[in-house]
Amino acid sequence: MQKEIPENIVVGVAAMLAPYCPGLTAERLLVAINYKPDDGEVEKLLTRKETAQALRVSIPTIDRMLRDGDLTKRRIRGAVRIPASAVANLVSD
C-alpha cells in the first residue's frame, strides 16, 4: 500500500527539478511517480516521423519537444522511439 505524497512535497520537488527538467509541473511529477506499466502488454513505440504525423507538427518540432522534455523517448540501439502513451498524454493535456 502506497501512501499519498503531500502536495507541498510534490510542489517543492518539482520546483527543485525545474532547472533540470523544463516544463516539469507537480502534476506531471505525480503522473511519473504513480506510473505502473501493464505487465502483459508491450507499449507501442513510435518513430519521430510517426509522432510528428500524429501530432501534425514537423520533425524539428518533435526534436525540440524531446530536448525540452515535453515528450519522453527511448533509445534502442541508437534509434529514438517515442512511447505512444507520451503522445496520448500530450494530446490529453
SULKAKA-V786516 format. One record per pair of residues at least 4 apart in sequence whose ideal C-beta (glycine too) atoms are under 8 Angstrom apart, sorted by the first residue. I is the first residue (numbers start at 1). J is the second residue. If there is no record, write none. Layout:
I|J  I|J
This chain:
5|9  5|10  5|30  5|33  6|10  7|11  7|26  8|12  9|13  10|14  10|26  10|29  10|30  11|15  11|26  12|16  13|17  13|29  14|18  14|24  14|25  14|26  14|28  14|29  17|21  17|24  17|29  18|22  18|24  21|69  22|68  22|69  23|28  23|68  23|69  23|70  24|28  24|29  24|69  25|29  26|30  27|31  28|32  29|33  30|34  31|35  31|89  37|41  37|43  43|83  43|84  43|85  44|83  44|84  45|74  45|76  45|81  45|82  45|83  45|84  46|50  46|51  46|54  46|81  46|82  46|83  46|84  46|87  47|51  47|80  47|81  47|82  48|52  48|59  48|62  48|63  48|66  48|80  48|82  49|53  49|59  50|54  51|55  51|62  51|71  51|82  51|87  52|56  52|57  52|58  52|59  52|61  52|62  54|87  55|61  55|62  55|87  55|90  55|91  57|61  57|62  58|62  59|63  60|64  61|65  62|66  62|71  62|82  63|67  64|68  65|70  65|71  65|90  66|70  66|71  66|73  66|80  66|82  70|90  71|82  71|86  71|87  71|90  72|82  72|83  72|86  73|80  73|81  73|82  74|80  74|81  74|82  74|83  75|79  75|80  75|81  76|81  82|86  82|87  83|87  84|88  85|89  86|90  87|91  88|92  89|93
